[in-house]
Amino acid sequence: MTASLIADIVASFKATGRIVIVGASLTGLRAAEALRDEGFTGSLTIIGDEVHEPYDRPPLSKQVLKGWVPAGNTKLPRLREVDADWRLGVAATALDRANREVVLANGDRVPYDRVLIATGVRSRAWFNAEEATLKGLYTLRTCDDAAELQAALKARPKRVLIVGAGFIGSEMASVCRDLGLDVTVAERSSAPLVGPLGGVIGDIAAKMQRDAGVDLRIGVAVEALTGDADGHVRQARLSDGTVLDVDVVVASLGSVRNIEWLDGADLAAGFWGVACDAGCRAFDVNGVVTDNVFVAGDVARAPHVLYEYQFMAIEHVDAAVLGAQTAAHNMVHLEMGRRPHLPLPQFWSGQFGVNIKGVGVCSFGDEIVFTQGSVEDLRFAAAFGKNGRIVGALTFNHGKWLPYYADLIERSAPFPPPPPGYDVPTNSVPMSARFGDPRAPTGIPDVVLTGHDPTSRGAEYLPKVRQPAGKGTS
């Protein structure tokens, strides 16, 4: 195919093609903007099951719950006009690949030439269906969830019970203490944040919570909730036999990928999401890449060159934005013009006065070493390693050094990493990171490794060798 013919095909699709984005979220909005930036002037439809336009989720567990910002004021800024047909408040129920149509809950069928799956995740529901109907039981994922929970906290409940001590559960516990509310956190793992950060950091997080006045119960599960005559939750029974009097219960049990609507579409969609290649193209059930179905955001899982080509599902804002931009670019180009989506995960969390930032995939490692600062002062940096190389890094109130560690991870630098020469701790001996059982709902890390044995693959990541200044290659 000649360059002229390729250019004509791309130009024709950009002018007359039909693209449907399923998921009116951060990913969906940024993908739509990127499509227009790429020169796509064809038909663009955005489908969302919520009535709200795309909004920012991180503030929901922080500023919104504190009452600083109304839940309705978290609408995402538009970086440009997208000139799209917005179908809000109606869910997609099926993907008819044979006829190239997205089927909606109201019976409408939306035709497409290329479709982007960006349906994200939802909060894991309470395990007991009868108890799930109790008033005072909440989850936190959507704008409406945040508004309802904020109103409940504003009413000054006597005690809040948070079930699960991952990032969201821990942030909510921090908010409760900032509001002067008594809060109990029940976590069946050995410590908070064990899933994404391991037991060593979990122990630090546990002390941080208890020092802030949180009633932290670890190694226990909530077995049952009891309501009063009006159907409002009043008690919780823990697996150790303890019975707590509570007014508000927040279930923070991890997330579930929104893939049920893809049943019958013959895509590689399952518990961990929709499998795709590094170019965001979905795989079918036979492992063959599709040419007109793309995936991005929390629902996507793709192989990563830095992590032994394991399929990774990354639930981070930056990965969602970069994935949206990559998918948009590849949707309007042919094979030779496409590019890969290989983000180095980055995340942050604010809780109990500490700014936690991370880079890479900490849960991929099995060792940890403190490289800077003081654990006692909650101001430090730590690196995670596996098989002799650094795979992730974490900072507590020390975020300015994160780019240093990101560079080491991208170069597959040795572990333990070389001392930065600044603020070196007295104890810098590597130790087991003590990651928990990933089968536990709250033990699931925020970056999920879902691949197979990498030793069966024939590819290997070889980082570029940086030439000394003044020297070239022969």
N, C-alpha and C positions, 0 to 999 in steps of 0.2 A: 504494500500500500504506500503510495507516494505521499510526501509531506503535504502536497497541495490537496490531495483527496482527504487526508486526515483533517486538515484545517476546515475543509468544506463540511465534513460530517459533524465536527464539533460545533461549528457556527450554526448549522441547521438545527441541531438539538437545542442549543442555547436559545434559539429564537422560537421554536415551536414545541419543545418537549413539555411533558407533564410530569411534575414531581410532587409527590405527596409525602409530608412529614407526619408521622404518627407519634405524638407526644408534644404538647404545647408547654415545654419546659425550658430551662436554660439551654439545654442541648438543642432543642427544636428551634428556639429563637435564633441562637447564634448560627445554626446551620442555614436558616433562611436568609439571614443577613449576608453570610458568606457566599451563598448562591448568587445573590444579586451583585455582590462585589466581583464575582467571577464573570459577570456579564450575562447571566441567565435571565432572559426576559420572558420566558414561557410561563405556562400555568403553574402556580404554586398554591398548594392547599396544606393547611396546618390543622391537625385534628387533636383535640384534647378532651379528656373526660371531665376535667374540672371546668367550672364556669369562669374562673379567673384567667386573665392573661398571665403570661409567664412571670413568676416572681422569684425572689431571692430566698433560698431556704436557710442558709447559715444563720441569719438573724433570728429565725423563729425560736431557736433554743436559747437565745441570749437576750438581745434587746427587746424582743416582743414579749417574752415571758416576764421580764422585769417591768414591763409597762412603759418603757421609754419610747417605743415605736408601735403604733397600731398595726395589727397584722395586715390590714388592707393597704398599708403604706410601704410594702416591700416589693412593689412592682419593679421588674427589671428595666433598666434604661434601654431605650432603643438606640442602637448605634447608627442606624439608618432606616429609612422606610423600606418595607419588604414587599408591599403590594401583594398581599396574600389573601386567599379565601379562608378565613378563620372559622373552623367548625368547633366551637367550644361547648362544653356541657354534654357532649355525646361521645361515648366510648367506641373504639374500634372493636369489633367482635370476631372478625375473621380476615385472613389475607388470602384472597383467591388468586393464586399465582398463575393459574391456567388462563384466566381472563384478564389478568392484571388489574384487579380491583380490590380496594379496601372496603369491607362491609362494615357498616355502622349499626349501632344499637337501634336506631330509628328506622332501619331498613334501607337507608340510602346506600348506594354503591358508588364509590369514588374511583374513577379510572386513573391509572398512572402508567408512565413509561419507566420511571424509577421511583423507588420508595425508600424512605429512611425510617428505620425502627428506632425510636427514642422514647420508649414507654417507661423507662426507669424502673424504680422499685417502690414498694409500699411497706408500711410497718407490719411486722409479724403480728397476727391477731392473738388475742388471749386464748389460751389452750382449751378453756372450758366454755362452750357455746352459751350455756345458761348464765354463767357468771359474767360473760362478756356484755350482757344487756344491763348490768348494774349501772346506775347513775354514779358518777364520781370515778369511773374507770376510764382512763384516757390513753391514747397513743399520741406521738408527735411526728408528723411527717408533712402534713399539708398546712396551708394558710388557715383553713377553718379549724384544724386541730389546735393550732397555736392560739387562736382567738378564744376557743372554749377553755383551754387549760389556763390561759392568762386570767380569764374571768374567775375560774375556780380558785386560783392562788390569791387573787385580789380579795376574795371573801374571807381570807385568813383562816384556813383550816387548821385544826389542832395538830394534826400530824399528816405528813405526806409520805407515802410509801412509793419508792421507785424500784421497780423490778428490773435489774440489769444495770451493770456498771461499765458499759462501753463509753465511747466518747459522748453520745447524746445523753445517756443516763447520768454520767458524771457532770456534764454541763448543767443539767437540770437540777442536780443536787446543789451545785454551786449557786444557782439562781435562788433556790429556796433559802439557803443560808444568808444570801445577800438581802433577802426580803424579811429575814428574821423568823423564818418558819422552821419548826421542828421537822426533820426529815430522816427517814430510815431508808437505807439502800440495801437491798437483798441481792447478793451476787453468788451464784453457785460455783463460780470458779474460785481460785485461791486468792484473787485480789482484783481490784478494778483494772481495766485496760489490758488484761492479760492477752486477749485475742490479738490486738494490733501491735502491742509493745512488749509482751512477755512479762514474766514474773518478777524480774529484778526491778523493772520500772513500775510494775504493779504494786510492789511493796512500798515504793516511794509515794505513789498515788494514794495508797491506803492511809499512810500516815498523814498525808496532806489533807485528806477528807476528814479524818478523825480530829486533827488539830483545828479544823474549821467548825467542829461541832456536829458533824454528820454521824448518825448512829449507823455505822457500817457493819453489816452482817455478811460474812463471807462463808463459802462452803455450804450455803443453804439455798433452798428453793421455796417458792410460795406454792403450797399445796392446794389451798382453797381460799376463796373470798366469801364473806357472809354479808348479806344486806339486811336492812331493817324492813319494816312493814311497807314503807314507801318505795322500796327497791333501790335504796341508796347504800353503797358499800359502807360497812362499819367496822369490820374486822378482817384480818388476814392471818391464816394459820401457816406457819413456816414448817419446813421439814424437820427441824430440831424440836418441834413440839411447842414452840413459842406462839402465843396468840397476841397480835398487836391490834390496838384500837386505832383505826385510821379513818380519815374523811375523804382523802384523795389518793388514788392509786394510779401510777403511770407505768404502763408496760413498755419497757425499752428492751425488746427482745430481738433486736436485729431486723433485717429486711428480707423481703421476698421479691424476686424478679417478676415483673409483669409480663409474662409470656403466655398466659392461658389463651389469649385471643389468637395465638399462632397455631393452635391445635389443628392438624390437618393440612398445614402449609408445607409440610415435608422439609422444614428447616432444622438445623442442628440447634434446637432450643430445648432447654431443660432447666434443672434446679439452679444452675449457676448463671443462666442467661442465654444469650444467642451467640454462638461461636462465629467468629469472623476472622478474616486475614488481617494483616497489618495495614491494609488499605481500606478497612472497614466494610469489605464485601462479605456478606453472610455466606456460611457454608450450608449446603443442603444436608439431608440425613445421611447421604453417602459420602460426605466429606468433600464434595465437589463445590468449588466456589461459584457463587451466582454472579451474574453480570448486572442485575437490575434491582437487587435487594441489598441495602446497606444498613449498618448498625452503628450506633454511637451512644455515649453516655453510660449510666450505671448498668444498663441492661446488656451491654456488650462485653464479650470476653475475647481476647486476642492474644496470640503468642508475642512474647517480648524477647528481643535479642539479648538483653542484659541479664535475663533471668532464665537461662537454659531453655529458652523457647517454650516455656510453660505458658498455657493460656491463663491470662490474668483478667479479673474483673476489678476495675478500679473505681471506687465510689468517692472520687474527689472532684472538686469544682474545676480545677485547671485541666484535668484529663477530659472532662466533659466538653469544655470549650475547644480544646485542641482537637478532640475527636470529631466534633461538629464541623470544624473548619476543614479537616482532612476529608471527611465524608463528602462535604459539599464540593470540594475541588475534584475529587475522583468521580463524582456523579456526572460531571459535565465534561469529562475527558476520557479518551480511550486509554487502553492499557499503557502505551508508551509515555503518556503524559501524567500518569498517576504517581502519587507519593505515599510513603508509609506514615502511619501514626505510631510513634514509639516514644510516648511521654515518659519522663522520669517523674514518678508520682511525688507530689508535694502536698502537705496538709498542715492545718493548724487548728488549735483548740484553745479557748480561753476559759479557765476554771480556777476558782479559789485564788485569784490574784496572780496566777501564773500563765504566761504565754508559752504554750507548747507548740513547737513547730517540728516538722519532720520532712525528710526527703528520702527517696528510694523506697524499697520494700523491706521494712524492718522485720516483718514476720517471715521473710524468706531466710533470714539468718538463724543460726543456732548459738552464736556467741555474742557477747556484748563487752565493750570496754569503755570506761569513762575517759575521755580525752582532754576535757577542759573543765575548769570551774570547780564548784563545790556542791556536792549533793545535799549537804546539811543546809546550805543557804538557798536551795532550790534554784540554783543558777549554774547550769552545766551543759556540756555537750557529751554525747555518747555515740559510738559507732557500733553497727551490727555487722557480723561477718559470717561467711560460710565458705568452707573449702579454701581458706587462705586468702579470700578477697573481701573487700568491703561491699556490702549490698544495701545498706541503709544507714541513716543517721538521725538523731533526735536531739533537740535542744529544749531546755527549760530556761526561759528568760535569757536566752543567749543566741537569738535568732540571726544576729548579724554574721555569724560564722557559717550559716547554712550553705552559701554558695561554695565555700571551700570544700565541704564534704560532698556536695553535688558533683563537683569536678572530679573528686577521687572516685566516686561511684561510676561516673561515665567512662572513666579510664580503666575500670576494673583494677584499681590500686590494691596493693597487698593489705591484708588484715593481720594484726592490728595496723592501723594507718600510721604514717610518720607523724611524730609530735608536731603540732603547729607552731611550737616555740612560744606560746603565749598562754598564761593562766593554766599551766599544766597541773593536774591534780596529784596529790600524794600517792594515791592508789590507782594505777593504770594497768592492772593485770586483767587480761581477758577472763571471762567466766561464762558459764552457761546462761543463756538469755531466759531460759525456763518458760517457753511458750506452752500455753494450755491446750486442751483437747479441742480441736477445731470443730468437732461434731456438736459441741455445746452451742446453743443459739447465740449466747452472748460471748462465746469464745471465738466466733468467726471473725477473722481480721477484716479490716476495711479494704485491704487489697487481697483478693482471694486467688490462690494459685490452684488452677483446676486442670492442669495438664497431666501428661503421662511421663513415664521414665525418660528423661532427656538423653540417656545413654544410647537410646535406639535411634537417635537422629544423627544425621551426617554433617550437620552444620555447626560451626563454631564461631563465636564472636571474637574477633581480633581487633582490639582498639588501635587507633592510629598511633604510630610512633612519632612523637614530636621531635622535629629536627632542631639541633642547637642553632642558635642565631648565627647567620652568616654561612650556613651549610645547606646545600640542596641535595637532590637525589640524582643519581647517575642514570 
